[in-house]
Amino acid sequence: MNISDSIIAVLAYHGIFSYPLKADEIHKYQTKKATFLQTEKTIKNLLEKKTISKKDEFYFLGKNQKLVTLRKSRQRISEKKFKRANFYANILRSIPTIKLVAISGALAMQNSSASDDIDFFIICQKNCLWTTRFMANLALLPFKREPKSRTQKDKACLNLFLDEQALTVKEQNLYTAHEICQLNVLWDRNNTYQKFLKANSWTKKYLPNWVSKIKTKRSKSRGSTSGYLLPGLWPLVESFLKFIQLNYMKSKITSEKIGDHQLFFHPEDTQKQILKKYSSFTRNLDKNRLFLR
């Protein structure tokens, strides 16, 4: 795939989310290694050929300029949601087993609709996965997303948990690479975010131009939480809390991925849907390029 095709492909990928891109975003998220000047030159060429469209500072496929208005509207909505997200993050800060709190999903890209909830990504101390999830859900109980509730606006959705000894995301594809690189970190302890990026350096295979510019708000480490209890008691607490949570979730589990060191709770398996749409577009890139003209 050359730079031209890579630019068309990245606009197609974000078009699935109705999300037009700025020039620097196209460069950052395209799958072809290139300098910004190369990307900029190719964008100009594609515009002249009318293969892609532009309104204000945003680029997109097709002729639907309303996408730009939609992105600006969602950005304003997202700015309000970030205030609520920071409020939740400050509550989670009191849990000593949590090493990192970040926003994932649409809000991380400032692409939230008014009715959207707030997706959280959490990294915790090793061997404390289920204890951390229990405490986090308890701490945010009045503000939590309820699966059967019709109103999810601004609710906290605690759907991603990683143990610090298992930071590498096992599913490695374009979708998960985007999810990792688009995280909006609210705070971390002990430089956990950089450790997470290092453990997932495979994302460079899919997003070779992406470089983190996030300045995290760090908190001092509180030491090992397991030290607060007798050495032999902590594993029992973890096992007990794992048992009662799994038992509670038994009848509700659908597309969730549950392991000893990683938990991925998703109400819907959007990953397969997104990758299927994207693959369909890229398989027929020559035909789609002619159509876009």
Secondary structure, DSSP 8 states (H G I E B T S, - for coil): --HHHHHHHHHHHHHTTT--B-HHHHHHH-SS---HHHHHHHHHHHHHTTSSEEETTEEESSS-THHHHHHHHHHHHHHHHHHHHHHHHHHHTT-TTEEEEEE-HHHHTT---TT--EEEEEEE-TT-HHHHHHHHHHHTGGGB--TT-S--TT-EEEEEEEETT--S-S--SHHHHHHHHT-EEEEEETTHHHHHHHHTGGGGGT-TT--------EE-----GGGGS-TTTHHHHHHHHHHHHHHHHTTT-SS-EE-SSEEE--SS-HHHHHHHHHHHHHHTHHHHHHHH-
